[in-house]
Amino acid sequence: MTVTDSDDEELAALVRRTAAASAFIRGDIRTYVELLPHAGDHTLMPPCGAARHGFDHSEESLAATAAWFRGGECELEVVRADRSGDLAVIAAIERQHGTVGGLPPQDWSLRVTLVFRRSGDGWQLVHRHADALVHPIDHVRLSALARGATA
């Protein structure tokens, strides 16, 4: 784990909580949400593309998410973590392996950027950006992805 200010225990504690991704890939969405509360104005840029606003805490949504992620493990590799006042940013690689969406177990590692805002005496996740570009690709493949090509 790399934290730019090793004396910032509050930031280090937030980084430890960010390991909640391991609960997510196991389908334990309730533990994930408990460890990383989402702000009302949360934005998500998921690895499959597009952007979403807000986090659906409904029982139906939580159950569907739990059913989609059927088991696995995750180790958080922090690239950088910084905090300034009431904002904190963590850039990391979630080294994940598991069963997602009914597919056989495989590597689901993601590059993630997480932005937190202090709310009262705690922190809330206000933004998550995740992509699967953990393994480098060449510019030809990148251009195909950018234009929406699937092959």
C-alpha positions as CSV (number, residue, x, y, z in Angstrom):
1,M,0.0,0.0,0.0
2,T,1.3,3.4,-0.9
3,V,-0.1,6.4,1.0
4,T,1.5,9.7,0.2
5,D,1.3,10.9,3.8
6,S,2.2,8.0,6.0
7,D,1.3,10.0,9.1
8,D,-2.3,10.4,8.0
9,E,-3.9,7.6,10.0
10,E,-7.4,8.7,9.0
11,L,-6.5,8.2,5.3
12,A,-4.9,4.9,6.1
13,A,-8.1,3.7,7.8
14,L,-10.1,4.7,4.8
15,V,-7.8,2.8,2.5
16,R,-8.3,-0.3,4.7
17,R,-12.0,0.1,4.4
18,T,-11.7,0.3,0.7
19,A,-10.8,-3.3,0.7
20,A,-14.6,-3.8,0.8
21,A,-14.3,-4.8,-2.8
22,S,-13.6,-8.3,-1.6
23,A,-17.1,-8.3,0.0
24,F,-18.6,-7.0,-3.3
25,I,-17.2,-9.8,-5.5
26,R,-18.4,-12.4,-3.0
27,G,-21.9,-11.0,-3.4
28,D,-21.9,-9.6,0.1
29,I,-23.3,-6.2,-1.0
30,R,-24.6,-5.3,2.4
31,T,-21.1,-5.5,3.9
32,Y,-19.8,-3.4,1.0
33,V,-22.3,-0.7,1.5
34,E,-21.8,-0.7,5.3
35,L,-18.0,-0.3,4.9
36,L,-18.3,2.2,2.1
37,P,-21.4,4.4,2.5
38,H,-22.4,6.1,-0.7
39,A,-23.3,9.8,-0.8
40,G,-26.7,10.7,-2.2
41,D,-25.0,12.4,-5.2
42,H,-22.8,9.4,-5.9
43,T,-21.6,8.8,-9.5
44,L,-20.4,5.5,-10.9
45,M,-18.5,5.0,-14.1
46,P,-18.7,1.2,-14.2
47,P,-16.2,-1.0,-16.2
48,C,-18.9,-1.9,-18.8
49,G,-19.2,1.8,-19.8
50,A,-21.6,4.7,-19.5
51,A,-22.2,6.5,-16.2
52,R,-24.8,6.2,-13.4
53,H,-26.0,8.7,-10.8
54,G,-27.0,7.7,-7.3
55,F,-26.9,4.4,-5.6
56,D,-30.0,2.2,-5.4
57,H,-30.2,0.9,-1.8
58,S,-33.6,-0.9,-2.5
59,E,-33.9,-4.5,-1.4
60,E,-34.6,-5.5,-5.0
61,S,-31.4,-3.8,-6.3
62,L,-29.2,-5.2,-3.5
63,A,-30.6,-8.7,-4.0
64,A,-29.9,-8.5,-7.8
65,T,-26.4,-7.3,-7.3
66,A,-25.7,-10.1,-4.7
67,A,-27.0,-12.7,-7.2
68,W,-24.8,-11.3,-10.0
69,F,-21.6,-11.6,-8.0
70,R,-21.4,-15.2,-6.8
71,G,-18.0,-15.6,-5.1
72,G,-14.4,-14.7,-5.4
73,E,-11.6,-12.8,-3.7
74,C,-10.0,-9.4,-4.1
75,E,-6.7,-7.9,-3.0
76,L,-6.4,-4.1,-3.1
77,E,-3.2,-2.7,-4.6
78,V,-3.1,1.0,-3.8
79,V,-1.2,3.0,-6.4
80,R,-1.8,6.3,-4.6
81,A,-3.9,7.8,-1.8
82,D,-4.2,11.4,-1.0
83,R,-6.4,13.6,1.2
84,S,-7.0,17.3,1.3
85,G,-9.4,18.6,3.9
86,D,-12.7,16.9,3.4
87,L,-11.8,15.1,0.2
88,A,-9.8,11.9,-0.3
89,V,-8.8,10.1,-3.5
90,I,-7.6,6.5,-3.8
91,A,-6.2,5.2,-7.1
92,A,-5.8,1.4,-6.9
93,I,-6.0,-1.9,-8.7
94,E,-8.5,-4.4,-7.4
95,R,-6.9,-7.7,-8.1
96,Q,-10.0,-9.8,-8.3
97,H,-10.8,-13.4,-9.3
98,G,-14.3,-14.7,-9.1
99,T,-17.7,-15.7,-10.6
100,V,-19.6,-12.9,-12.1
101,G,-22.8,-12.9,-14.2
102,G,-23.0,-16.7,-14.5
103,L,-19.6,-16.9,-16.3
104,P,-16.9,-19.3,-15.1
105,P,-14.5,-18.1,-12.5
106,Q,-11.9,-15.7,-14.0
107,D,-9.7,-12.7,-13.4
108,W,-11.9,-9.6,-12.9
109,S,-9.2,-7.2,-11.9
110,L,-10.0,-3.5,-12.3
111,R,-8.2,-0.1,-12.2
112,V,-10.3,2.1,-9.8
113,T,-10.4,5.7,-8.8
114,L,-12.4,6.4,-5.7
115,V,-13.3,9.9,-4.4
116,F,-14.6,10.3,-0.8
117,R,-16.0,13.3,0.9
118,R,-16.2,13.7,4.7
119,S,-19.7,13.7,6.0
120,G,-20.1,14.4,9.6
121,D,-17.6,12.2,11.4
122,G,-17.3,9.7,8.6
123,W,-16.5,9.4,4.9
124,Q,-18.9,8.7,2.0
125,L,-18.1,7.5,-1.5
126,V,-19.0,10.2,-4.0
127,H,-17.4,8.8,-7.1
128,R,-16.1,5.5,-8.4
129,H,-14.5,5.0,-11.8
130,A,-13.5,1.4,-12.7
131,D,-12.1,-0.1,-15.9
132,A,-10.6,-3.4,-16.9
133,L,-7.5,-2.0,-18.5
134,V,-5.2,-3.6,-15.9
135,H,-3.3,-5.3,-18.6
136,P,-1.9,-3.0,-21.3
137,I,-3.5,-3.0,-24.8
138,D,-2.2,-1.4,-28.0
139,H,-3.7,1.6,-29.6
140,V,-5.4,-0.4,-32.3
141,R,-7.5,-2.3,-29.7
142,L,-8.0,0.9,-27.7
143,S,-9.4,2.6,-30.9
144,A,-11.8,-0.3,-31.4
145,L,-13.1,0.0,-27.8
146,A,-13.4,3.8,-28.2
147,R,-15.6,3.5,-31.3
148,G,-17.7,0.7,-29.7
149,A,-16.4,-2.2,-31.8
150,T,-16.9,-5.5,-30.1
151,A,-14.4,-7.6,-32.2
